[in-house]
């Protein structure tokens, strides 16, 4: 996912030694197919695209059209839309990884990068909102029952998206396309204001990981403590699900932000190690887009029941139609046979 989802630090090196006349004598050839790591990341990213695209499409279908509109379905639908859009733009990354160059022009360089960060922040903010909503519902069940409305939930979702848009704007501002060493690259140009790189990376780390992780962890720790004190809670499933939620968020996003921070001082680290770490970290972050519907939606009993009932109803209708058609055919055949039998008699 070179250069589109993280700050391609190698561009600084290119800018220092780039000769425009090299375009006439040098033609870039992709070496991805001969690199085991690159091929593995291509396969994994393709799998993430398929699973995330289909999984979130199912969530949008169920929560948007098959379930009654509630606060929970508002969260599920918004989260699924965010992750669905993210997965929709993964083919651009897959193409760039395979070709090791950007072929989609300046507009898509800016737009695709902005949309990817927009969905990164919106997805994370929605996970925080879901965690906080569950925490409030457990601690103040009566208040939540009286004040949790679809309209208020929609307003909260809109505010989350507005904040996500604000944090994703730097990608559109600093993103550029340049021909270097026989290839076009989509990169961040911070040469006019070198401090902007550090400010943007730090703000993304705080707003996109530290604060959300702290809020999510506190919410689920409070929920676990509340459930443990509730003698009516005998099942261990809620604890396992909450542990999985926190662990998944941490595992998916920590490597990405760690290597992004290390990239600020890229001259102090091994080029190959940092590049590999950025690619693997970005791949893990992308994996969160198809894990979200599994952890936050498919584990919910209400969604499972609606999903199963929708599939079962379609199967029953199909089988019912076939059964009715068969019965009609058999009845007609039986009548014809009786008619023929009576003729022979």
C-alpha positions in Angstrom: 0.0 0.0 0.0 3.0 2.1 -0.8 2.5 5.8 -0.7 -1.3 6.0 -0.7 -2.1 5.2 2.9 1.1 6.2 4.7 3.8 8.8 4.3 6.2 7.4 1.7 9.4 8.6 3.3 11.4 7.3 0.3 10.1 10.3 -1.7 12.3 12.7 0.3 15.4 10.7 -0.9 14.1 10.9 -4.5 13.6 14.6 -4.3 17.2 15.1 -3.3 18.7 13.2 -6.2 16.1 13.3 -8.9 17.1 14.2 -12.4 14.3 14.9 -14.9 16.4 13.6 -17.8 16.4 10.2 -16.3 12.8 9.7 -17.5 14.3 9.4 -21.0 16.6 6.5 -20.2 15.0 4.7 -17.3 11.8 2.7 -17.4 10.5 1.3 -14.2 9.7 -2.4 -14.0 7.7 -3.8 -11.1 9.5 -6.3 -9.0 6.5 -7.2 -6.8 6.0 -10.7 -8.4 9.5 -11.7 -7.4 9.1 -10.4 -3.8 7.5 -12.9 -1.4 6.4 -10.2 1.0 4.8 -8.1 -1.8 3.0 -11.1 -3.2 1.8 -12.2 0.2 0.5 -8.7 0.9 -1.3 -8.6 -2.4 -3.1 -11.8 -1.7 -4.0 -10.7 1.8 -5.2 -7.3 0.6 -7.3 -9.0 -2.1 -8.9 -11.3 0.5 -9.6 -8.3 2.7 -11.2 -6.6 -0.2 -13.5 -9.5 -1.0 -14.5 -10.3 2.6 -14.8 -6.7 3.6 -16.8 -5.7 0.5 -19.2 -8.7 0.8 -19.4 -8.7 4.6 -20.2 -5.0 4.9 -22.6 -5.2 1.9 -24.6 -7.8 3.8 -24.6 -5.6 6.9 -25.9 -2.7 4.9 -28.6 -4.9 3.4 -29.7 -6.3 6.7 -29.5 -3.2 8.9 -30.7 -0.8 6.2 -33.5 -2.7 4.7 -34.4 -5.8 6.7 -34.3 -4.5 10.3 -36.4 -1.9 12.1 -34.5 1.4 12.4 -33.2 1.7 15.9 -30.2 3.2 17.6 -28.2 0.0 17.2 -29.0 -0.4 13.5 -28.0 3.2 13.0 -24.5 2.4 14.5 -24.3 -0.8 12.4 -25.3 0.8 9.2 -23.0 3.8 9.6 -20.0 1.6 10.5 -20.8 -0.8 7.6 -21.0 2.1 5.1 -17.7 3.5 6.3 -15.9 0.1 6.0 -17.7 -0.6 2.7 -16.4 2.6 1.1 -12.9 1.8 2.5 -13.0 -1.6 0.8 -14.3 -0.1 -2.4 -11.1 1.9 -2.8 -8.8 -1.1 -1.9 -8.4 -2.0 -5.7 -6.5 1.3 -6.2 -4.1 0.2 -3.5 -3.8 -3.3 -4.9 -3.1 -2.0 -8.4 -0.4 0.4 -7.0 1.2 -2.4 -5.0 1.3 -4.7 -8.0 2.6 -2.1 -10.5 4.7 -0.1 -7.9 3.5 3.1 -9.4 0.4 5.4 -9.5 -1.5 5.4 -12.7 -4.8 7.1 -11.7 -3.8 10.8 -12.0 -3.7 13.7 -9.5 -7.4 13.9 -8.7 -7.7 10.2 -7.6 -4.3 10.6 -5.8 -5.9 13.3 -3.6 -9.4 11.9 -3.5 -8.5 8.2 -2.9 -6.1 9.1 -0.1 -8.6 11.5 1.5 -11.4 8.9 1.3 -9.2 6.2 2.8 -8.3 8.4 5.8 -11.9 9.6 6.0 -13.1 6.1 6.5 -10.3 5.2 8.8 -11.3 8.0 11.2 -15.0 7.6 10.7 -14.8 3.9 11.4 -12.7 4.4 14.5 -15.0 7.2 15.8 -18.0 5.0 15.2 -16.4 2.2 17.2 -15.9 4.7 20.1 -19.5 5.7 19.8 -20.7 2.1 19.9 -18.6 1.4 23.0 -19.8 4.5 24.8 -23.4 3.8 23.9 -23.1 0.3 25.3 -21.5 1.6 28.4 -24.2 4.1 29.0 -26.9 1.5 28.4 -25.4 -0.8 31.0 -24.8 1.8 33.7 -27.9 3.9 33.2 -30.5 1.5 31.6 -33.5 3.6 32.5 -32.1 6.9 31.3 -30.9 5.1 28.1 -34.3 3.7 27.4 -35.9 7.1 27.7 -33.3 9.2 25.9 -31.7 6.9 23.2 -33.5 7.9 20.0 -32.7 7.3 16.3 -32.7 11.0 15.7 -30.1 11.7 18.4 -28.0 8.8 17.1 -28.1 10.2 13.6 -26.9 13.5 14.8 -24.0 11.9 16.7 -23.1 9.9 13.5 -23.1 13.1 11.4 -20.8 14.9 13.9 -18.4 11.9 13.8 -18.3 12.1 10.0 -17.7 15.9 10.1 -14.8 15.4 12.5 -13.4 12.6 10.3 -13.6 14.8 7.2 -11.7 17.6 9.0 -8.9 15.2 10.0 -8.7 13.7 6.4 -8.4 17.0 4.6 -4.5 17.2 4.9 -4.4 14.3 2.5 -6.1 16.4 -0.2 -3.9 19.4 0.6 -0.4 17.8 0.6 -1.0 14.9 -1.9 0.8 15.2 -5.2 1.8 13.1 -8.2 5.3 13.2 -9.6 7.3 11.3 -12.1 10.4 9.9 -10.5 12.8 7.2 -11.7 10.6 6.2 -14.5 7.4 5.9 -12.6 4.6 8.1 -11.3 4.2 8.2 -7.6 1.4 9.5 -5.3 3.0 11.0 -2.3 2.9 13.7 0.4 4.8 16.8 -0.4 5.8 18.5 2.9 8.7 20.5 1.5 7.0 23.9 1.9 6.3 23.3 5.6 8.4 20.5 7.1 6.7 20.7 10.5 3.4 19.9 9.0 4.4 16.2 8.5 5.1 15.8 12.3 1.9 17.7 13.2 -0.3 15.5 10.9 1.2 12.2 12.0 1.0 13.1 15.7 -2.6 14.3 15.4 -3.6 11.1 13.5 -1.9 9.0 16.2 -3.7 10.8 19.0 -7.1 11.1 17.4 -6.9 7.8 15.5 -5.5 5.5 18.1 -4.6 6.8 21.6 -7.8 8.6 22.5 -10.1 6.0 20.9 -8.3 3.1 22.4 -8.4 4.6 25.9 -12.1 5.4 25.6 -13.0 1.9 24.2 -10.9 0.2 26.9 -12.5 2.2 29.7 -16.0 1.6 28.4 -15.6 -2.1 28.2 -13.8 -2.4 31.5 -16.8 -0.6 33.1 -19.2 -2.9 31.3 -17.3 -6.0 32.3 -17.2 -4.8 36.0 -20.9 -4.1 35.8 -21.8 -7.5 34.3 -19.6 -9.3 36.9 -21.6 -7.7 39.7 -24.8 -8.7 38.0 -25.7 -12.2 39.3 -28.1 -12.6 36.4 -25.3 -12.8 33.9 -24.2 -16.4 33.7 -22.8 -16.5 30.2 -19.2 -15.8 29.5 -19.8 -14.8 25.9 -20.1 -11.0 26.7 -16.6 -11.1 28.3 -15.1 -13.0 25.4 -16.7 -10.7 22.8 -15.5 -7.5 24.6 -12.0 -8.9 25.0 -11.9 -9.7 21.3 -13.1 -6.2 20.4 -10.3 -4.5 22.4 -7.6 -6.9 21.2 -8.6 -6.6 17.6 -8.6 -2.8 17.7 -5.2 -2.8 19.4 -3.6 -5.4 17.1 -5.0 -3.9 13.9 -4.0 -0.3 14.5 -0.9 -0.3 16.8 1.7 -1.5 14.2 0.4 1.0 11.6 0.8 4.0 14.0 4.1 2.8 15.4 5.8 2.6 12.0 4.2 5.9 10.9 5.8 7.6 14.0 9.1 5.9 13.2 8.9 7.2 9.7 9.3 10.8 11.1 13.0 9.9 11.7 13.4 7.5 8.7 17.1 8.3 8.3 17.8 6.5 11.7 16.2 3.2 10.6 16.8 0.5 8.1 15.1 1.3 4.8 13.9 -2.2 4.0 12.7 -2.9 7.6 10.8 0.3 7.8 9.2 -0.2 4.4 8.1 -3.8 5.3 6.8 -2.6 8.6 4.7 0.1 7.0 3.3 -2.3 4.4 2.4 -5.0 7.0 1.0 -2.4 9.4 -1.2 -0.9 6.8 -2.4 -4.3 5.8 -3.4 -5.1 9.4 -5.2 -1.7 9.6 -7.1 -2.6 6.5 -8.1 -5.9 8.0 -10.1 -4.1 10.6 -12.6 -3.2 7.9 -13.8 -6.8 7.5 -13.4 -7.8 11.1 -15.7 -5.0 12.2 -18.9 -6.6 10.8 -17.9 -9.9 12.3 -17.2 -8.6 15.8 -19.7 -5.8 16.1 -22.6 -7.1 14.1 -22.6 -10.9 13.3 -22.0 -11.6 17.0 -25.1 -9.7 17.9 -28.1 -12.0 18.5 -30.6 -9.6 17.0 -28.6 -9.4 13.8 -27.9 -13.1 13.7 -31.7 -13.8 14.0 -32.6 -11.3 11.3 -29.8 -12.7 9.0 -30.9 -16.3 9.5 -34.6 -15.5 9.1 -33.9 -13.6 5.9 -32.0 -16.4 4.4 -34.4 -19.0 5.7 -37.4 -17.1 4.3 -35.8 -16.9 0.9 -35.0 -20.6 0.9 -38.4 -21.5 2.2 -40.0 -19.4 -0.6 -37.8 -21.0 -3.2 -38.4 -24.5 -1.9 -42.1 -23.7 -1.4 -42.5 -22.6 -5.0 -40.7 -25.7 -6.2 -42.7 -27.9 -3.9 -46.0 -26.3 -5.1 -44.9 -26.6 -8.7 -44.0 -30.2 -8.2 -47.3 -31.0 -6.4 -49.3 -29.3 -9.2 -47.3 -31.3 -11.8 -47.9 -34.5 -9.9 -51.6 -33.7 -9.5 -51.9 -33.0 -13.2 -50.0 -36.2 -14.0 -52.2 -38.2 -11.7 -55.4 -36.8 -13.3 -54.1 -37.6 -16.8 -53.2 -41.1 -15.7 -56.6 -41.6 -14.3 -58.1 -40.3 -17.5 -56.1 -42.6 -19.6 -56.9 -45.5 -17.3 -60.6 -44.9 -17.6 -60.3 -44.7 -21.4 -58.7 -48.1 -21.5 -61.4 -49.6 -19.3 
